[in-house]
C-alpha cells in the first residue's frame, strides 16, 4: 500500500515537471494562451486524480490566495523590467543597424535623432509586439526566469565548447577541401 502511495506521488511530480517543461517552452515561444491552456488542463488532471486539493485549499484560504496573487503579480512586474533590460541589451546591434538606416532616410528631412525612439523603425519601442512579449513575461515569470538562467548557462557552455573545437573543425574542412583541390 505504501508503494502505491509513493507511486501516485511520483506520478504527480513527473506530471508537474512535464507541465512545467511544456509551459516553459510555450512561454519562450511567446504563446501565452497555449501556456494557460496547458496549465488549466494540468491542474484539472491533478485535481480530478485526487493528487492535489487545490480548489479545496483556495476555497478555505481566500485571503492567502489573494496575498499570493498580489506577490506573484509584483514579482512578475519586477521580472518583466529585468527581462526587458536584458532583451534590449541583446537587441543593441539590431537597434544600431536600424538607427543607421533610419538616420540615412530622415537626414534630409531635418528630423532630430531622438525621433528614432518613437519611430516604427525602432525594434525596441513599446509597440503591440513588445507589449505582448512583456505581458507574457509578467504573467509567466517563473518559467521565463528559469529558462533565462538555464539557457544563458547552457548556451554559454556550448559556445565555449565550440570555441575550443573550432580549430579542429577548420583543420578537418581545410584538409578535405585541399584534397579535392589537389585532384
C-alpha positions in Angstrom: 0.0 0.0 0.0 2.8 2.4 0.8 4.4 1.6 -2.6 1.1 2.6 -4.4 1.0 5.9 -2.4 4.7 6.6 -3.3 3.9 5.7 -7.0 1.0 8.1 -7.0 3.1 10.9 -5.5 5.9 10.2 -8.0 3.3 10.4 -10.9 2.3 13.9 -9.7 5.9 15.0 -9.6 6.6 13.7 -13.1 3.4 15.3 -14.4 4.2 18.6 -12.8 7.7 18.6 -14.3 6.3 17.7 -17.7 3.8 20.6 -17.4 6.5 23.0 -16.3 8.7 22.0 -19.3 5.8 22.4 -21.8 4.8 25.8 -20.2 8.4 27.0 -20.3 8.6 26.1 -24.0 5.4 27.8 -24.8 6.3 30.9 -22.8 9.7 31.2 -24.6 7.8 31.0 -27.9 5.5 33.7 -26.7 2.4 31.5 -26.7 0.7 32.8 -23.6 -2.7 31.4 -24.4 -1.3 27.9 -25.0 0.6 28.2 -21.7 -2.7 29.0 -19.9 -4.5 26.0 -21.5 -1.7 23.7 -20.6 -1.7 24.9 -17.0 -5.5 24.6 -16.8 -5.5 21.1 -18.2 -2.6 20.1 -15.9 -4.3 21.5 -12.8 -7.6 19.8 -13.7 -5.8 16.4 -14.1 -4.0 16.8 -10.8 -7.3 17.9 -9.1 -9.5 15.1 -10.5 -7.0 12.3 -10.0 -7.0 13.2 -6.3 -3.4 14.1 -6.3 -4.0 17.6 -5.1 -6.8 19.5 -3.5 -6.1 23.0 -4.9 -9.8 24.1 -5.1 -10.4 23.0 -1.6 -7.4 24.9 -0.4 -8.4 28.0 -2.4 -11.9 28.0 -1.0 -10.7 27.7 2.6 -7.9 30.3 2.2 -9.2 33.1 0.1 -7.1 35.8 1.8 -3.9 33.8 1.5 -4.8 33.2 -2.2 -5.2 36.9 -2.8 -2.0 37.7 -1.0 -0.1 35.1 -3.1 -1.7 36.5 -6.2 -0.5 40.1 -5.3 3.0 38.8 -4.6 3.1 36.9 -7.8 1.9 40.0 -9.7 4.6 42.2 -8.1 7.3 39.6 -8.8 6.1 39.4 -12.4 6.4 43.2 -12.8 9.9 43.2 -11.3 10.9 40.3 -13.6 9.4 42.0 -16.7 11.6 45.1 -16.0 14.7 42.9 -15.7 13.8 40.8 -18.7 13.1 43.9 -20.8 16.5 45.3 -19.9 18.2 42.0 -20.9 16.1 41.9 -24.1 17.0 45.5 -25.1 20.7 44.8 -24.4 20.6 41.7 -26.7 19.0 43.8 -29.4 21.7 46.5 -29.3 23.3 45.6 -32.7 19.9 45.3 -34.4 18.9 48.7 -33.0 22.2 50.2 -34.2 21.6 48.8 -37.7 18.0 50.1 -37.8 19.1 53.5 -36.4 21.8 53.9 -39.1 19.2 53.1 -41.8 16.6 55.5 -40.2 19.1 58.3 -39.9 20.0 57.9 -43.6 16.4 58.0 -44.6 15.5 61.1 -42.4 18.7 63.1 -42.6 17.4 65.4 -45.4 14.0 65.8 -43.6 15.5 67.7 -40.7 14.3 65.1 -38.1 16.2 65.0 -34.9 17.9 61.7 -34.0 15.7 61.5 -30.9 12.8 60.9 -33.2 14.0 57.4 -33.7 12.9 56.4 -30.2 9.2 56.6 -31.3 9.6 55.6 -34.9 8.3 52.4 -36.4 11.9 51.5 -37.3 12.9 51.2 -33.6 12.8 47.5 -32.9 12.6 48.0 -29.1 9.8 50.6 -28.9 6.7 49.8 -26.9 4.5 48.6 -29.8 1.9 45.8 -29.7 4.5 43.0 -30.4 6.7 44.1 -27.5 3.7 44.7 -25.3 2.6 41.1 -25.8 6.2 39.9 -25.0 6.3 42.0 -21.8 2.8 40.8 -20.7 3.9 37.2 -21.1 7.0 37.8 -19.0 4.8 39.3 -16.3 2.2 36.5 -16.3 4.6 33.7 -16.7 7.7 35.0 -14.9 8.6 31.7 -13.2 9.2 29.7 -16.4 10.6 32.8 -18.1 13.2 33.3 -15.3 14.0 29.6 -15.2 14.7 29.5 -18.9 16.6 32.7 -19.0 19.0 31.4 -16.3 19.3 27.9 -17.8 19.6 29.0 -21.4 22.2 31.6 -20.7 24.2 29.0 -18.8 23.7 26.2 -21.4 24.3 28.4 -24.4 27.5 29.8 -22.7 28.8 26.3 -22.1 28.1 25.2 -25.7 29.7 28.3 -27.1 32.8 27.7 -25.1 32.9 24.1 -26.3 32.6 25.2 -29.9 35.3 27.8 -29.4 37.6 25.1 -28.1 36.8 22.8 -31.0 36.7 25.4 -33.8 40.3 24.9 -34.7 39.8 21.2 -35.2 36.7 21.8 -37.3 38.6 24.2 -39.5 41.5 21.8 -39.9 39.2 19.0 -41.0 37.4 21.2 -43.5 40.7 22.6 -44.9 42.1 19.1 -45.2 39.1 17.8 -47.1 38.9 20.8 -49.4 42.7 20.7 -50.0 42.3 17.0 -51.1 39.6 18.0 -53.6 41.7 20.9 -55.0 44.7 18.6 -55.4 42.9 16.2 -57.7 
